[in-house]
Amino acid sequence: MAAGEFDDIGSAIDATRPKKVRTYEPDLEAKKTYDRVYEIYRTLYEYLGRSEARLLHDLKRIATERS
């Protein structure tokens, strides 16, 4: 399986499954901020997405350059 890396599918699954289960709790304060930013984004998208789509693409490219 997988170029000879694993003997069978079960071994491959076991090797890729996280060893420890994690639970993530939502950050309600962060959600409030994200919701505000998303509303602004939606408005900008309506204004710029139709006439100046290039600007939105530029912003996306800048964001991905840093990650």
N, CA, C and O atoms as a printed pandas DataFrame, in Angstrom:
     atom_number atom_name residue_name chain_id  residue_number  x_coord  y_coord  z_coord
0              1         N          MET        A               1    0.840   -1.172    0.000
1              2        CA          MET        A               1    0.000    0.000    0.000
2              3         C          MET        A               1    0.891    1.244    0.000
3              4         O          MET        A               1    1.979    1.236    0.575
4              5         N          ALA        A               2    0.438    2.271   -0.625
5              6        CA          ALA        A               2    1.136    3.574   -0.622
6              7         C          ALA        A               2    2.617    3.408   -0.955
7              8         O          ALA        A               2    3.494    3.767   -0.169
8              9         N          ALA        A               3    2.868    2.859   -2.133
9             10        CA          ALA        A               3    4.243    2.691   -2.621
10            11         C          ALA        A               3    5.067    1.799   -1.699
11            12         O          ALA        A               3    6.272    2.004   -1.550
12            13         N          GLY        A               4    4.423    0.810   -1.079
13            14        CA          GLY        A               4    5.135   -0.130   -0.235
14            15         C          GLY        A               4    5.438    0.371    1.161
15            16         O          GLY        A               4    6.140   -0.301    1.917
16            17         N          GLU        A               5    4.937    1.503    1.510
17            18        CA          GLU        A               5    5.213    2.099    2.823
18            19         C          GLU        A               5    4.484    1.355    3.943
19            20         O          GLU        A               5    4.998    1.251    5.057
20            21         N          PHE        A               6    3.285    0.836    3.648
21            22        CA          PHE        A               6    2.478    0.150    4.653
22            23         C          PHE        A               6    2.072   -1.223    4.144
23            24         O          PHE        A               6    1.906   -1.427    2.942
24            25         N          ASP        A               7    1.913   -2.162    5.070
25            26        CA          ASP        A               7    1.532   -3.524    4.704
26            27         C          ASP        A               7    0.085   -3.630    4.249
27            28         O          ASP        A               7   -0.242   -4.418    3.360
28            29         N          ASP        A               8   -0.777   -2.832    4.864
29            30        CA          ASP        A               8   -2.191   -2.901    4.522
30            31         C          ASP        A               8   -2.856   -1.568    4.840
31            32         O          ASP        A               8   -2.228   -0.669    5.401
32            33         N          ILE        A               9   -4.124   -1.447    4.479
33            34        CA          ILE        A               9   -4.840   -0.194    4.675
34            35         C          ILE        A               9   -4.970    0.153    6.156
35            36         O          ILE        A               9   -4.904    1.328    6.520
36            37         N          GLY        A              10   -5.150   -0.831    6.997
37            38        CA          GLY        A              10   -5.250   -0.587    8.437
38            39         C          GLY        A              10   -3.993    0.054    8.991
39            40         O          GLY        A              10   -4.067    0.960    9.822
40            41         N          SER        A              11   -2.844   -0.411    8.538
41            42        CA          SER        A              11   -1.570    0.171    8.979
42            43         C          SER        A              11   -1.430    1.614    8.511
43            44         O          SER        A              11   -0.921    2.468    9.237
44            45         N          ALA        A              12   -1.882    1.872    7.302
45            46        CA          ALA        A              12   -1.820    3.235    6.776
46            47         C          ALA        A              12   -2.731    4.159    7.583
47            48         O          ALA        A              12   -2.350    5.284    7.906
48            49         N          ILE        A              13   -3.923    3.688    7.903
49            50        CA          ILE        A              13   -4.853    4.494    8.702
50            51         C          ILE        A              13   -4.273    4.760   10.083
51            52         O          ILE        A              13   -4.306    5.892   10.565
52            53         N          ASP        A              14   -3.749    3.737   10.712
53            54        CA          ASP        A              14   -3.162    3.900   12.047
54            55         C          ASP        A              14   -2.005    4.894   12.041
55            56         O          ASP        A              14   -1.838    5.661   12.988
56            57         N          ALA        A              15   -1.217    4.880   10.987
57            58        CA          ALA        A              15   -0.057    5.768   10.912
58            59         C          ALA        A              15   -0.459    7.230   10.701
59            60         O          ALA        A              15    0.280    8.136   11.087
60            61         N          THR        A              16   -1.605    7.461   10.103
61            62        CA          THR        A              16   -2.006    8.833    9.819
62            63         C          THR        A              16   -3.023    9.384   10.818
63            64         O          THR        A              16   -3.310   10.581   10.815
64            65         N          ARG        A              17   -3.551    8.543   11.647
65            66        CA          ARG        A              17   -4.527    8.979   12.657
66            67         C          ARG        A              17   -3.786    9.666   13.795
67            68         O          ARG        A              17   -2.744    9.186   14.243
68            69         N          PRO        A              18   -4.326   10.797   14.266
69            70        CA          PRO        A              18   -3.672   11.478   15.395
70            71         C          PRO        A              18   -3.601   10.565   16.614
71            72         O          PRO        A              18   -4.530    9.802   16.877
72            73         N          LYS        A              19   -2.516   10.642   17.344
73            74        CA          LYS        A              19   -2.324    9.814   18.538
74            75         C          LYS        A              19   -3.192   10.297   19.699
75            76         O          LYS        A              19   -3.571    9.515   20.571
76            77         N          LYS        A              20   -3.499   11.583   19.696
77            78        CA          LYS        A              20   -4.227   12.181   20.797
78            79         C          LYS        A              20   -5.452   12.920   20.242
79            80         O          LYS        A              20   -5.346   13.658   19.262
80            81         N          VAL        A              21   -6.586   12.721   20.861
81            82        CA          VAL        A              21   -7.810   13.400   20.439
82            83         C          VAL        A              21   -7.820   14.792   21.067
83            84         O          VAL        A              21   -7.551   14.947   22.258
84            85         N          ARG        A              22   -8.132   15.795   20.259
85            86        CA          ARG        A              22   -8.178   17.163   20.749
86            87         C          ARG        A              22   -9.582   17.713   20.552
87            88         O          ARG        A              22  -10.271   17.390   19.584
88            89         N          THR        A              23   -9.976   18.535   21.475
89            90        CA          THR        A              23  -11.256   19.213   21.386
90            91         C          THR        A              23  -10.981   20.708   21.353
91            92         O          THR        A              23  -10.237   21.231   22.182
92            93         N          TYR        A              24  -11.578   21.378   20.404
93            94        CA          TYR        A              24  -11.403   22.814   20.277
94            95         C          TYR        A              24  -12.707   23.510   20.646
95            96         O          TYR        A              24  -13.780   23.147   20.165
96            97         N          GLU        A              25  -12.595   24.499   21.495
97            98        CA          GLU        A              25  -13.749   25.284   21.900
98            99         C          GLU        A              25  -13.739   26.592   21.113
99           100         O          GLU        A              25  -12.687   27.209   20.947
100          101         N          PRO        A              26  -14.895   27.012   20.634
101          102        CA          PRO        A              26  -14.934   28.274   19.883
102          103         C          PRO        A              26  -14.589   29.468   20.778
103          104         O          PRO        A              26  -14.938   29.501   21.958
104          105         N          ASP        A              27  -13.911   30.423   20.201
105          106        CA          ASP        A              27  -13.577   31.665   20.887
106          107         C          ASP        A              27  -14.665   32.679   20.512
107          108         O          ASP        A              27  -14.644   33.239   19.416
108          109         N          LEU        A              28  -15.596   32.907   21.408
109          110        CA          LEU        A              28  -16.753   33.743   21.100
110          111         C          LEU        A              28  -16.374   35.198   20.835
111          112         O          LEU        A              28  -17.030   35.869   20.038
112          113         N          GLU        A              29  -15.332   35.692   21.488
113          114        CA          GLU        A              29  -14.875   37.064   21.223
114          115         C          GLU        A              29  -14.287   37.166   19.826
115          116         O          GLU        A              29  -14.523   38.143   19.116
116          117         N          ALA        A              30  -13.529   36.165   19.436
117          118        CA          ALA        A              30  -12.960   36.159   18.085
118          119         C          ALA        A              30  -14.072   36.085   17.049
119          120         O          ALA        A              30  -13.987   36.721   15.998
120          121         N          LYS        A              31  -15.113   35.316   17.339
121          122        CA          LYS        A              31  -16.234   35.199   16.404
122          123         C          LYS        A              31  -16.881   36.557   16.167
123          124         O          LYS        A              31  -17.243   36.887   15.038
124          125         N          LYS        A              32  -17.025   37.338   17.223
125          126        CA          LYS        A              32  -17.613   38.671   17.068
126          127         C          LYS        A              32  -16.780   39.518   16.105
127          128         O          LYS        A              32  -17.319   40.214   15.244
128          129         N          THR        A              33  -15.466   39.446   16.266
129          130        CA          THR        A              33  -14.573   40.189   15.375
130          131         C          THR        A              33  -14.675   39.669   13.954
131          132         O          THR        A              33  -14.798   40.456   13.016
132          133         N          TYR        A              34  -14.627   38.353   13.779
133          134        CA          TYR        A              34  -14.730   37.772   12.440
134          135         C          TYR        A              34  -16.041   38.141   11.780
135          136         O          TYR        A              34  -16.071   38.425   10.583
136          137         N          ASP        A              35  -17.134   38.143   12.544
137          138        CA          ASP        A              35  -18.438   38.508   11.982
138          139         C          ASP        A              35  -18.441   39.954   11.485
139          140         O          ASP        A              35  -18.991   40.245   10.423
140          141         N          ARG        A              36  -17.835   40.848   12.242
141          142        CA          ARG        A              36  -17.752   42.253   11.817
142          143         C          ARG        A              36  -16.926   42.398   10.548
143          144         O          ARG        A              36  -17.313   43.098    9.613
144          145         N          VAL        A              37  -15.779   41.721   10.531
145          146        CA          VAL        A              37  -14.901   41.786    9.357
146          147         C          VAL        A              37  -15.598   41.188    8.141
147          148         O          VAL        A              37  -15.474   41.710    7.033
148          149         N          TYR        A              38  -16.326   40.101    8.342
149          150        CA          TYR        A              38  -17.015   39.453    7.223
150          151         C          TYR        A              38  -18.092   40.366    6.626
151          152         O          TYR        A              38  -18.272   40.401    5.409
152          153         N          GLU        A              39  -18.796   41.094    7.471
153          154        CA          GLU        A              39  -19.799   42.029    6.958
154          155         C          GLU        A              39  -19.147   43.106    6.092
155          156         O          GLU        A              39  -19.670   43.467    5.038
156          157         N          ILE        A              40  -18.007   43.611    6.545
157          158        CA          ILE        A              40  -17.270   44.600    5.751
158          159         C          ILE        A              40  -16.815   43.978    4.441
159          160         O          ILE        A              40  -16.948   44.587    3.380
160          161         N          TYR        A              41  -16.281   42.770    4.515
161          162        CA          TYR        A              41  -15.826   42.071    3.316
162          163         C          TYR        A              41  -16.968   41.920    2.310
163          164         O          TYR        A              41  -16.793   42.178    1.119
164          165         N          ARG        A              42  -18.132   41.500    2.796
165          166        CA          ARG        A              42  -19.268   41.300    1.885
166          167         C          ARG        A              42  -19.635   42.596    1.174
167          168         O          ARG        A              42  -19.925   42.596   -0.022
168          169         N          THR        A              43  -19.622   43.691    1.911
169          170        CA          THR        A              43  -19.944   44.982    1.305
170          171         C          THR        A              43  -18.884   45.375    0.282
171          172         O          THR        A              43  -19.207   45.806   -0.826
172          173         N          LEU        A              44  -17.624   45.225    0.660
173          174        CA          LEU        A              44  -16.545   45.546   -0.279
174          175         C          LEU        A              44  -16.614   44.672   -1.521
175          176         O          LEU        A              44  -16.374   45.137   -2.636
176          177         N          TYR        A              45  -16.943   43.411   -1.321
177          178        CA          TYR        A              45  -17.027   42.500   -2.462
178          179         C          TYR        A              45  -18.111   42.969   -3.431
179          180         O          TYR        A              45  -17.930   42.928   -4.648
180          181         N          GLU        A              46  -19.222   43.408   -2.883
181          182        CA          GLU        A              46  -20.299   43.912   -3.745
182          183         C          GLU        A              46  -19.840   45.145   -4.525
183          184         O          GLU        A              46  -20.110   45.265   -5.720
184          185         N          TYR        A              47  -19.142   46.060   -3.842
185          186        CA          TYR        A              47  -18.689   47.276   -4.510
186          187         C          TYR        A              47  -17.535   47.027   -5.473
187          188         O          TYR        A              47  -17.545   47.501   -6.608
188          189         N          LEU        A              48  -16.551   46.283   -5.010
189          190        CA          LEU        A              48  -15.324   46.112   -5.797
190          191         C          LEU        A              48  -15.359   44.884   -6.701
191          192         O          LEU        A              48  -14.720   44.860   -7.754
192          193         N          GLY        A              49  -16.095   43.885   -6.291
193          194        CA          GLY        A              49  -16.099   42.632   -7.045
194          195         C          GLY        A              49  -16.662   42.779   -8.438
195          196         O          GLY        A              49  -16.316   42.018   -9.342
196          197         N          ARG        A              50  -17.508   43.733   -8.608
197          198        CA          ARG        A              50  -18.116   43.933   -9.921
198          199         C          ARG        A              50  -17.265   44.835  -10.811
199          200         O          ARG        A              50  -17.083   44.554  -11.996
200          201         N          SER        A              51  -16.749   45.909  -10.242
201          202        CA          SER        A              51  -16.040   46.876  -11.078
202          203         C          SER        A              51  -14.521   46.811  -10.939
203          204         O          SER        A              51  -13.799   47.128  -11.885
204          205         N          GLU        A              52  -14.040   46.411   -9.793
205          206        CA          GLU        A              52  -12.590   46.399   -9.539
206          207         C          GLU        A              52  -12.153   45.061   -8.956
207          208         O          GLU        A              52  -11.501   45.018   -7.913
208          209         N          ALA        A              53  -12.504   43.991   -9.615
209          210        CA          ALA        A              53  -12.173   42.649   -9.117
210          211         C          ALA        A              53  -10.672   42.481   -8.905
211          212         O          ALA        A              53  -10.247   41.710   -8.045
212          213         N          ARG        A              54   -9.882   43.189   -9.676
213          214        CA          ARG        A              54   -8.424   43.102   -9.556
214          215         C          ARG        A              54   -7.967   43.412   -8.135
215          216         O          ARG        A              54   -7.039   42.781   -7.627
216          217         N          LEU        A              55   -8.614   44.382   -7.492
217          218        CA          LEU        A              55   -8.230   44.759   -6.131
218          219         C          LEU        A              55   -8.435   43.597   -5.162
219          220         O          LEU        A              55   -7.597   43.359   -4.292
220          221         N          LEU        A              56   -9.529   42.881   -5.306
221          222        CA          LEU        A              56   -9.771   41.733   -4.435
222          223         C          LEU        A              56   -8.742   40.639   -4.673
223          224         O          LEU        A              56   -8.291   39.988   -3.731
224          225         N          HIS        A              57   -8.373   40.437   -5.923
225          226        CA          HIS        A              57   -7.344   39.438   -6.222
226          227         C          HIS        A              57   -5.996   39.864   -5.650
227          228         O          HIS        A              57   -5.238   39.025   -5.163
228          229         N          ASP        A              58   -5.694   41.148   -5.705
229          230        CA          ASP        A              58   -4.450   41.651   -5.117
230          231         C          ASP        A              58   -4.426   41.420   -3.608
231          232         O          ASP        A              58   -3.406   41.001   -3.059
232          233         N          LEU        A              59   -5.541   41.691   -2.939
233          234        CA          LEU        A              59   -5.607   41.459   -1.498
234          235         C          LEU        A              59   -5.414   39.985   -1.158
235          236         O          LEU        A              59   -4.716   39.651   -0.201
236          237         N          LYS        A              60   -6.021   39.121   -1.928
237          238        CA          LYS        A              60   -5.870   37.679   -1.687
238          239         C          LYS        A              60   -4.419   37.267   -1.871
239          240         O          LYS        A              60   -3.889   36.495   -1.072
240          241         N          ARG        A              61   -3.772   37.770   -2.908
241          242        CA          ARG        A              61   -2.368   37.423   -3.158
242          243         C          ARG        A              61   -1.482   37.902   -2.014
243          244         O          ARG        A              61   -0.580   37.185   -1.582
244          245         N          ILE        A              62   -1.736   39.105   -1.527
245          246        CA          ILE        A              62   -0.945   39.612   -0.394
246          247         C          ILE        A              62   -1.122   38.730    0.824
247          248         O          ILE        A              62   -0.152   38.428    1.520
248          249         N          ALA        A              63   -2.335   38.319    1.087
249          250        CA          ALA        A              63   -2.600   37.463    2.254
250          251         C          ALA        A              63   -1.874   36.124    2.141
251          252         O          ALA        A              63   -1.368   35.615    3.141
252          253         N          THR        A              64   -1.815   35.551    0.954
253          254        CA          THR        A              64   -1.168   34.259    0.800
254          255         C          THR        A              64    0.353   34.358    0.781
255          256         O          THR        A              64    1.036   33.370    1.051
256          257         N          GLU        A              65    0.886   35.512    0.472
257          258        CA          GLU        A              65    2.339   35.697    0.482
258          259         C          GLU        A              65    2.901   35.550    1.889
259          260         O          GLU        A              65    4.039   35.113    2.060
260          261         N          ARG        A              66    2.125   35.905    2.885
261          262        CA          ARG        A              66    2.577   35.880    4.272
262          263         C          ARG        A              66    2.402   34.525    4.943
263          264         O          ARG        A              66    2.975   34.275    6.004
264          265         N          SER        A              67    1.610   33.648    4.328
265          266        CA          SER        A              67    1.347   32.373    4.999
266          267         C          SER        A              67    2.257   31.275    4.530
267          268         O          SER        A              67    2.155   30.144    5.005
